[in-house]
């Protein structure tokens, strides 16, 4: 078992002011694999003080030098790629194949992308007799979730450091270990003391202290709607900049004439990838009556073909969810779907056969899901797909737009132009049209209950910059 007995403050590994610890549990074996310090509000105060002291100096370091430091961080992470892979698979339950690409690979690449984006950004702009420049927003507080622990950290820390902001990071207490590896790499690279700080702990203690601290200039939070509301409320007292990337209940609209096999396969995999623990997962599939039975059969087949098991096994396609609490939450939603009258096509709340240990949930598909049902409205964050029927295209859009979320979506039609026309009316900030691939440079974020602000690419960088003008 790995015991982390220090947090990272002001360029040094330092004991927490508290004496509590948090256990990190392997999602597959249910064994404790590590402990990390249970940080305190005074730890946050020390971290923010260090970040504030470092801020002015880091802000005037040249863009080229900051970018070079980020590329060194990426190189250091690559040297520990296998360790990161095994760590994240254990913490989260992501399958090895998916983790290699969507956890570790893209997490490392994001540091390089942040460096590239900052170097490519316009340093200044002339507007009449004014010179407009972009400057760092200041001390950035980064609060990250457990479902993509390294990638979500890199989406915040990378752009913040590239922009010239000093950082205080609180990783999820469920999956904090890759953040500790990152801190070790940053320490080896030798960033100036205080530029990067890591405080592990829980949200009510460490997260809230960070959000409320008057010397934190910006907060970037990814997590639940409930927690996001709390972050926005607390941050408002000190009028700091806030970026919220919250949940989703994202739809796939499939119209007659579309490539059904491709559309259903795309929708099922989006819903089930990472055991459904993805904020942009396409968890609702909306179809017209003429294709409903075909879609039901295709979706059932696709879900039942997902091999569930040890996520380190290369042949596994669905690992466990990340924790006992998450498993119980997902199972309660499945049971509620049954109780409210949805038709279960495959899966269910029972423990999967052959899996005596681990936080496993069967890949589950419902049909005849009414828009008033809980599973049609609330984010489940598990491998649960709801198929809904619409009478026509307009009703399909009404169903798709009928939740408080506005994050992701997909549209499939016989022609790209028709799919694009429907996508224009979809309340979602990221829409895949006829299977359009994931683009890590495109902006990601939502509206309404899905939050505000953007991550990824130059759009994510802009969250850590503000404009300043000189009049001549």
C-alpha positions in Angstrom: 0.0 0.0 0.0 1.3 3.5 -1.0 1.2 6.0 1.9 1.4 9.7 0.9 2.2 11.5 4.1 2.6 15.1 2.7 1.0 17.7 0.5 2.9 19.9 -1.9 3.2 23.5 -0.8 5.6 26.3 -1.9 7.9 23.9 -3.8 8.2 21.3 -1.0 6.5 18.2 0.3 5.1 19.4 3.6 3.1 17.8 6.4 -0.6 18.7 6.6 -1.8 20.7 9.6 -4.2 17.9 10.3 -3.5 14.3 11.2 -6.3 12.6 9.2 -6.0 10.5 6.1 -8.2 9.4 3.2 -8.2 5.9 1.9 -8.0 5.2 -1.8 -9.7 2.0 -2.8 -9.2 -0.3 -5.8 -12.5 -0.3 -7.7 -12.0 -3.9 -8.9 -10.7 -5.6 -5.8 -12.2 -3.3 -3.1 -8.9 -3.2 -1.3 -7.3 -0.1 0.1 -4.3 0.7 -2.2 -3.1 4.0 -0.8 -3.7 6.8 1.7 -3.4 10.6 1.3 -3.5 13.4 3.8 -6.9 14.7 4.8 -6.1 18.4 4.2 -7.4 21.3 6.3 -8.5 24.8 5.7 -5.2 26.0 7.2 -3.4 23.9 4.6 -5.4 25.8 1.9 -4.5 29.1 3.5 -0.8 28.2 3.3 -1.1 27.0 -0.3 -2.9 30.2 -1.4 -0.3 32.3 0.4 2.5 30.5 -1.5 0.6 30.9 -4.8 0.0 34.6 -4.2 3.7 35.1 -3.4 4.7 33.3 -6.6 2.1 34.9 -8.8 3.8 38.2 -9.8 7.1 36.5 -10.7 5.4 33.7 -12.7 3.2 36.1 -14.6 6.3 37.9 -16.0 8.2 34.8 -17.0 8.2 34.7 -20.8 5.6 32.7 -22.7 8.4 30.6 -24.3 9.9 29.7 -20.9 6.5 28.8 -19.4 5.7 26.7 -22.5 9.0 25.0 -22.1 8.3 24.1 -18.5 5.0 22.5 -19.5 6.7 20.4 -22.2 9.1 19.3 -19.5 6.2 18.3 -17.3 4.7 16.3 -20.2 8.0 14.6 -20.8 8.3 13.7 -17.1 4.8 12.2 -17.1 5.6 10.1 -20.2 8.5 8.5 -18.3 5.9 7.4 -15.8 3.2 6.5 -18.3 2.9 2.9 -17.2 2.6 3.8 -13.5 -0.1 6.4 -14.3 -2.0 3.8 -16.4 -2.0 1.2 -13.6 -2.8 3.8 -11.0 -5.8 5.2 -12.8 -7.2 1.8 -13.8 -7.0 0.8 -10.1 -8.6 4.1 -8.8 -11.3 4.5 -11.3 -11.9 1.1 -12.9 -11.4 2.4 -16.5 -10.4 -0.4 -18.8 -6.7 -0.5 -19.8 -7.4 0.1 -23.4 -9.5 3.2 -22.8 -7.3 4.5 -20.0 -4.2 4.4 -22.2 -5.9 6.9 -24.6 -8.5 8.9 -22.7 -6.9 9.0 -19.3 -3.1 9.0 -19.6 -2.4 9.8 -23.3 -4.7 12.8 -23.6 -3.8 13.9 -20.1 -0.2 14.2 -21.0 -0.8 15.7 -24.4 -2.9 18.4 -22.9 0.1 20.0 -21.2 1.8 20.2 -24.6 -1.3 21.6 -26.2 -1.6 24.3 -23.5 2.0 25.3 -24.3 1.3 25.4 -28.0 -1.9 27.4 -27.5 -0.3 30.0 -25.4 2.6 30.4 -27.8 0.0 30.8 -30.7 -2.2 33.3 -28.8 -2.2 36.9 -29.9 0.0 38.8 -27.4 -1.6 42.2 -28.1 -4.1 43.9 -30.4 -4.4 47.5 -31.5 -7.9 49.1 -31.3 -7.8 52.7 -32.3 -5.6 54.5 -29.9 -5.6 51.5 -27.5 -3.3 48.6 -27.1 -5.2 45.6 -25.7 -3.2 42.9 -24.0 -4.1 39.7 -22.2 -2.7 39.1 -18.7 -3.1 36.2 -16.2 -6.2 36.3 -14.1 -4.1 35.5 -11.0 -4.2 32.7 -8.5 -6.3 29.8 -9.9 -8.0 27.3 -7.6 -8.6 24.0 -9.5 -11.0 21.4 -8.1 -11.2 18.2 -10.1 -13.4 15.1 -10.2 -12.6 11.4 -10.1 -13.8 10.1 -13.4 -10.9 11.3 -15.5 -8.4 12.3 -12.8 -5.3 13.1 -14.8 -7.1 14.6 -17.9 -9.3 16.8 -15.8 -6.3 18.0 -13.8 -4.4 18.7 -17.0 -7.4 20.6 -18.5 -7.1 23.1 -15.7 -3.5 23.1 -14.5 -2.0 23.1 -18.0 -3.8 26.2 -19.3 -3.5 28.0 -16.0 0.3 27.6 -15.8 0.6 28.5 -19.5 -1.4 31.7 -19.0 0.9 32.7 -16.1 -1.4 31.8 -13.2 -0.1 30.2 -10.1 -2.2 27.1 -9.1 -3.7 25.5 -6.0 -5.1 22.0 -6.9 -7.5 19.9 -5.0 -8.0 16.5 -6.7 -10.9 14.2 -6.0 -10.5 12.3 -2.7 -11.7 9.2 -4.6 -8.9 9.2 -7.2 -6.1 11.5 -6.1 -3.0 9.4 -6.9 -2.3 10.6 -10.4 -2.3 14.2 -9.1 0.5 13.2 -6.6 2.5 11.7 -9.5 2.0 15.0 -11.3 3.2 17.0 -8.3 6.3 14.8 -8.1 7.0 15.5 -11.8 6.5 19.2 -11.4 8.9 19.1 -8.4 11.5 17.4 -10.5 11.1 19.9 -13.3 11.7 22.7 -10.8 8.9 25.2 -11.3 9.4 28.2 -9.1 8.3 27.6 -5.5 4.6 28.4 -5.0 3.6 28.2 -8.7 2.0 24.8 -8.2 0.5 23.6 -5.0 -1.4 20.4 -4.1 -3.8 20.0 -1.2 -5.7 16.7 -0.9 -8.9 16.5 1.1 -12.6 16.5 0.9 -14.8 19.1 -0.8 -16.6 20.6 2.3 -13.2 21.3 4.0 -10.5 21.8 1.3 -12.7 22.7 -1.7 -14.8 25.3 0.1 -11.8 26.9 1.8 -10.2 27.3 -1.6 -13.4 28.8 -3.1 -13.9 31.2 -0.3 -10.3 32.4 0.0 -10.2 36.1 -1.0 -6.7 35.7 -2.5 -7.9 33.1 -5.0 -8.8 35.0 -8.2 -10.4 32.3 -10.3 -12.0 28.9 -9.6 -12.4 26.1 -12.1 -14.6 23.3 -10.8 -15.8 20.0 -12.5 -18.4 17.9 -10.7 -22.0 17.6 -9.8 -24.7 20.3 -10.2 -25.3 20.3 -6.4 -21.6 21.0 -5.7 -21.4 23.5 -8.6 -24.2 25.5 -7.1 -22.3 25.6 -3.8 -19.1 26.7 -5.5 -20.9 29.5 -7.4 -22.6 30.6 -4.2 -19.4 30.8 -2.1 -17.3 32.3 -4.9 -19.9 35.1 -5.3 -19.0 36.6 -1.9 -15.5 37.5 -3.2 -16.7 38.2 -6.8 -14.1 35.8 -8.3 -14.2 34.3 -11.8 -15.8 30.9 -11.9 -15.8 28.1 -14.5 -18.2 25.3 -13.9 -18.2 22.1 -15.9 -21.1 20.1 -14.5 -23.3 17.2 -15.5 -25.3 16.2 -18.6 -28.2 14.1 -19.7 -27.1 14.1 -23.3 -29.3 12.8 -26.2 -28.7 10.9 -29.4 -31.4 11.7 -32.0 -31.6 9.0 -34.7 -33.8 9.8 -37.7 -35.1 7.3 -40.2 -32.7 6.8 -43.1 -29.6 7.1 -40.8 -27.0 4.3 -40.6 -28.7 2.5 -37.7 -25.9 0.1 -37.0 -23.3 2.9 -36.8 -25.6 5.3 -34.9 -26.6 2.8 -32.2 -23.0 1.5 -31.8 -21.8 5.1 -31.4 -24.6 5.9 -28.9 -24.1 2.7 -26.8 -20.3 3.2 -26.6 -20.7 6.8 -25.6 -23.1 5.9 -22.9 -21.1 2.9 -21.6 -17.5 4.1 -22.0 -15.7 4.4 -18.6 -18.6 2.5 -17.1 -20.9 5.5 -18.0 -18.8 7.9 -15.8 -18.5 10.7 -18.4 -20.3 14.0 -18.1 -20.9 14.1 -21.9 -22.2 10.5 -22.1 -25.0 10.0 -24.6 -27.4 8.4 -22.1 -30.6 8.9 -24.0 -31.4 7.6 -27.4 -34.4 9.2 -29.1 -36.0 7.4 -32.1 -39.1 7.6 -34.3 -41.6 4.7 -34.3 -40.5 3.3 -37.7 -37.1 2.4 -36.4 -37.7 1.8 -32.7 -37.7 -2.0 -32.8 -34.5 -2.1 -34.9 -32.8 0.3 -32.5 -33.9 -1.7 -29.5 -32.4 -4.9 -30.9 -29.2 -3.2 -32.0 -28.7 -1.5 -28.6 -29.4 -4.7 -26.7 -26.9 -6.6 -28.8 -24.3 -3.9 -28.4 -24.7 -3.8 -24.6 -24.6 -7.5 -24.1 -21.5 -7.9 -26.2 -19.5 -5.6 -23.8 -17.2 -7.9 -21.9 -17.3 -7.0 -18.2 -14.4 -7.9 -16.0 -10.9 -7.0 -14.8 -10.1 -3.6 -16.4 -6.4 -4.6 -16.7 -7.3 -7.4 -19.0 -6.9 -6.2 -22.6 -10.1 -8.0 -23.7 -12.3 -6.3 -21.1 -14.6 -3.6 -22.5 -16.4 -2.6 -19.3 -14.8 -2.2 -15.9 -16.4 -1.3 -12.5 -17.6 2.1 -11.4 -15.2 4.0 -9.2 -16.6 3.4 -5.7 -19.2 1.6 -3.6 -21.2 4.8 -3.2 -21.3 5.3 -7.0 -22.3 1.6 -7.6 -25.1 2.0 -5.1 -26.3 5.2 -6.7 -26.4 3.7 -10.2 -28.2 0.5 -9.0 -30.8 2.7 -7.2 -31.5 4.5 -10.5 -31.8 1.1 -12.4 -34.3 -0.1 -9.8 -36.2 3.2 -10.0 -36.5 2.8 -13.7 -38.0 -0.6 -13.2 -40.4 0.7 -10.5 -41.5 3.6 -12.7 -42.5 1.3 -15.5 -39.6 1.5 -18.0 -39.1 -1.8 -20.0 -35.7 -3.4 -19.2 -34.1 -4.9 -22.3 -30.9 -6.1 -20.8 -28.9 -5.7 -17.6 -30.5 -4.8 -14.3 -29.7 -4.1 -10.6 -28.3 -7.6 -9.8 -24.6 -8.2 -9.4 -23.0 -9.4 -12.6 -22.3 -13.1 -12.6 -18.7 -14.1 -12.2 -17.8 -10.8 -10.4 -17.8 -11.6 -6.6 -15.8 -8.5 -5.9 -15.6 -5.0 -7.3 -18.0 -2.2 -7.9 -19.5 -3.7 -11.1 -22.8 -2.7 -12.7 -24.3 -4.6 -15.6 -24.6 -2.6 -18.9 -28.3 -1.8 -18.8 -30.7 -0.7 -21.5 -34.2 0.5 -21.0 -36.9 1.3 -23.5 -40.4 2.7 -23.3 -38.9 5.5 -21.2 -41.3 8.3 -20.6 -39.8 11.8 -20.3 -41.3 12.2 -16.8 -39.3 9.2 -15.5 -36.4 9.8 -13.2 -34.0 7.9 -15.5 -35.0 10.2 -18.4 -34.3 13.4 -16.4 -31.4 12.8 -13.9 -27.8 12.1 -14.6 -27.0 8.6 -13.6 -23.3 8.5 -14.3 -23.3 4.8 -14.9 -23.7 2.3 -17.8 -27.5 2.9 -18.3 -29.1 3.8 -21.6 -32.7 5.0 -22.0 -34.4 4.6 -25.3 -37.3 7.1 -25.9 -39.8 7.3 -28.7 -40.9 10.5 -30.5 -43.7 10.8 -33.0 -41.7 13.1 -35.3 -38.6 15.2 -35.6 -40.1 18.1 -33.7 -41.1 15.9 -30.8 -37.6 14.3 -30.9 -36.1 17.8 -30.4 -38.6 18.6 -27.6 -37.6 15.4 -25.8 -33.9 16.1 -26.3 -34.2 19.6 -25.0 -36.6 18.6 -22.2 -34.1 18.4 -19.4 -32.3 21.2 -17.4 -29.0 20.2 -19.0 -27.3 21.5 -22.1 -23.9 19.8 -22.6 -23.5 17.3 -25.4 -25.6 15.5 -28.0 -25.5 13.6 -31.3 -27.7 13.6 -34.4 -27.9 10.9 -37.0 -29.7 11.4 -40.3 -29.5 10.2 -43.9 -27.9 13.4 -45.0 -25.4 15.6 -43.2 -27.4 18.8 -44.0 -30.5 17.4 -42.3 -28.5 16.3 -39.3 -26.9 19.7 -39.1 -30.3 21.4 -39.2 -31.5 19.4 -36.3 -28.2 19.9 -34.4 -28.7 23.7 -34.7 -31.9 23.3 -32.7 -30.4 21.1 -30.0 -29.7 22.6 -26.7 -26.1 21.3 -26.4 -22.7 23.0 -26.7 -21.0 20.0 -28.3 -22.8 18.0 -31.0 -21.6 15.0 -33.0 -23.1 14.9 -36.4 -23.3 11.5 -38.1 -20.5 10.2 -35.9 -18.2 13.2 -35.9 -15.1 12.3 -33.9 -14.0 13.7 -30.6 -11.7 16.7 -31.1 -9.5 17.6 -28.0 -8.9 21.1 -29.4 -12.6 22.0 -29.7 -14.3 23.9 -26.8 -16.1 21.8 -24.2 -18.6 23.0 -21.7 -22.3 23.6 -21.2 -25.1 25.9 -20.4 -28.0 25.8 -17.9 -27.4 23.1 -15.3 -24.4 21.9 -17.2 -22.5 25.0 -16.1 -20.6 27.8 -17.9 -17.2 28.5 -19.2 -15.2 26.3 -21.5 -12.3 23.9 -21.4 -9.9 22.5 -24.0 -7.8 24.3 -26.6 -7.5 28.0 -26.8 -11.0 28.4 -25.4 -9.9 26.8 -22.2 -6.8 29.0 -22.1 -9.0 32.1 -22.2 -10.6 31.2 -18.9 -7.2 32.1 -17.2 -6.6 35.3 -19.1 -8.2 38.8 -18.8 -7.8 41.8 -21.0 -6.1 45.0 -20.1 -5.8 48.1 -22.3 -3.4 51.0 -22.6 -4.6 54.2 -24.2 -2.0 56.3 -26.2 
